[in-house]
Structures are given as structure tokens and as C-alpha cells.
């Protein structure tokens, strides 16, 4: 009788296990104009704002000087290390030769650059668990753009779950990425503020 009870417990544990695929399927279809991410097993859905989108587009247009369009992403799911981390980063630049995983998704191992534009409702994620996850994943360059404070925060030199180098400056000051794998400078003078 004990064996039967153990089997039942094991089966219950298996059937209650959540996966990122299951969680994203629950959210289909996502309402138009919303971005969905799963950070440490918690689902976040936030509306896309005009200011937010204009900054994302500005960054992507500037990255086009170095990256062909097929190596740039925005709001595309990528699974990251850790417990249930499926991010749809605002801007991602992939390395040359990047390949898809078995499910047809981009791999975090191929990311050279990530930018997140802060939204009030999810700012704590961008400054906290997402930053730690990007560092753990070895993302070489992580840029946080904050339209509420008019500042940007450049994180480089990932080691374990943190970045060893952080530089924070105001909009209008260029983001010098020439000494990184990105190899260019981003102008921030046209970044909008909220």
C-alpha cells in the first residue's frame, strides 16, 4: 500500500510541474499592444507605450550600422537560465552565426547585446532579476534606458549573477560601446522622456 501512495505522489508532482511552454500557451492569444514575459515563474503583461516604442526603434536603427536586420529582435521570447525565465527583451542583438534551438527559438548563448526600456510596472525586474539573469547568461552588454529619469545604465563584464562594470549617465550623453563586442556608439539625444 505504501508503494501505491508513493506512486500517486510522484504522479501528482509530475502533473503539477509548470514549464515555460505551458505558461506561454495559457496566455495565447496575447492582447494586441501588450508584451508578455515570465520572470522567475511570474507572468508580467505590460502595455506598449509610444515613448517606450520610439526609444526601442531608435536603438534598433542605430544598431543597424553593425547588425543586419535578421540578427536584431524586439519582444521575441528567449528562454534564459534559472527557474522559468522566458523574456521578451526590448532589443536583442545576436552574434554572427547564431543558431536556433530545437524548438526554433533564438538561444541566449548567442546574445551580444540587450536593451530594456523601463516601464513603471516592470522596472524592478529590469534592474533586479532580469539584470542578474542576463549576467548569469553571459550577455556581454546590457543597457537599461529609463525615460522617467532621463538616464541610461550600461552594464558590462558579466561574472556569475552580476555585472562588474556599470556606467550611468543622462540622455544626451552617447553610450560608448566601441570597446565592447557591439563596437559602436549609440546617440541618446533623441530619446524621449516620460
N, C-alpha and C positions, 0 to 999 in steps of 0.2 A: 504494500500500500504506500509506503514512503516513496518508492520509485515512481509511482504514478503521480503523486503530488509534485515531485521534483520535475517530472516531465511537463506538467502543467505550468509550473512556474517558469521554466525555460521558454516554453512556447509563448507565454504572455509577455515575457521580456522581449522576445524577438518581434512580436507583432506590434509592440508599442514603440519600437525604435524609429525615430524620425530620420529622414535623410533630406538633404537639400533638394533633391529632385521632387520628393513628395511635397515638401513645403512650397516650392515654387508652383507645382501643379495646383495646389489648393487656391492659389491666388490668380489663376487664369480665368477669364481674361483680366488683365490689369486695366483699370480705368484709364482712358486716354488722358495724357498730361501728367501722369504720376510715374514716379520712379519707385521701384521696389528693391529692397536689399534685405539680406538676412545677416545680422551681425551677432555672433556668438549665440545663435539659435533664436534670436528675437527678430521678428519681422518689422521692418520700417517701410512705410509708404509715405512719400512726400510729394507735394505738387511741384511742378517745374515752374519757376518764376522767370520773367523776362530778363531781369538783371543777371540771374544765375546763368541762363542760356547764352546771353551775349558774351559773358566772360569765357564760358566754355568754348564758344565759337572763335573768339579772339585767340585763345591759346592754341586751338587746333590749327587755325590759319597760319599762325607763326611757326608751329612745328612742321608744317608742310614744306618749309625750306630744307628740312633734313629727312623727313619721313614721307614715303609715298602713302597715299590715302588708305591702301589696304593694310597698313601697319598702324593705323590710328583708330581708336574706338572711343565711343561715348555711350554710357549707360548700357553696356553689354555685360551680361553675367560672366564672372570669372570666379571659380572656386579657389579659396585660399586655405592655407594650413590652419589648424585649430578646430574647435568644435563648431560645426555648422556655420561657416563663413562663406557666403555667396554674395560678393559685392558687385555692384553695377557702377563702377567708378566714373566720375565725370569725364575724365580724359585719361586714356592709356596709350602709350607709345610702345610698340613691340619691337624686339630686336630683329635684325635681318635673319632670315632662316627660321623664324618662328613657325611652330607646327601646332596643329590641333590635337587634343587628347582623343581618347577612344569614343567620347560622346560628341565629338565635333566642336568642342569649346576651346577657346584660347587657354593656354597654360600660364599660370602665374610665374613660372620659371623663365618665361620669355619676355617679361615686362622690363623695360628700361626706365620708364617714367610714368608717374601717376600724378594727376592734379585733382584735388577736390575743392569745389567752391562751396563755402559754408552756407548751410540753411539753418535757421534758428532751431528748428525742431530736431535736427540730427547733428548739430555742431559737436556735441560731446563725443559722438562716435568718431568723427574725423580727427579730432585732437587726441582721442584716447585709444579705444580698442582697434580701430582701423589702422592708426599710425603704428601701433605695436605689431599688428598682423603684417603690415607692409614690410616692416623691418625684419620680422621673423622670416618672411618670404624672400628676403634679399633684394627687394626693389631698391635699385641704387639711388633713385631721385624721387622724392615725394614733396610736392608743392601744395600747400594749403593757401587758398585765396579767400580772404574774409572781407566781403563787401560791406559789412556792418562797421568794421573798424578801419577800413581802407588800408589794410596791411596784408602782406604775404609772408609766408613762413616756409623757408626752404630747408628740407631735411635730407641729409646725405650721410654716407658712411654707415650703413646698417650693420649692427652687431647684436646678435640674439634678438631681443624684442624692443630694441631702441635704436635711435639714430644718434651717432656720436657728434655730428656737426649739425647745428641749427643756426639759421640766419633769418632774422625778421626785420623787414623794412616796410616803408609806406608805398602805396600806389604812386606811380610816377618814377620810382627808382627801378631800373631794369633788374631782371633776375639773370645773373650771370651764370650760365650753365656750361661755359666753354671748357672748364676743367673737369666736366663730368662726361659720361657716355653720350649725353644728349648733344653736346658740342655746339650750342648756340646761345644767344641771349634773347630773353623774352622781354618785350616792352610792356609796361603796365600802365602807361599814362592814359590809355583809353578804357581801363577797367572801370565799370560803373560801380556806384555805391548805393547801398540800401539805407 
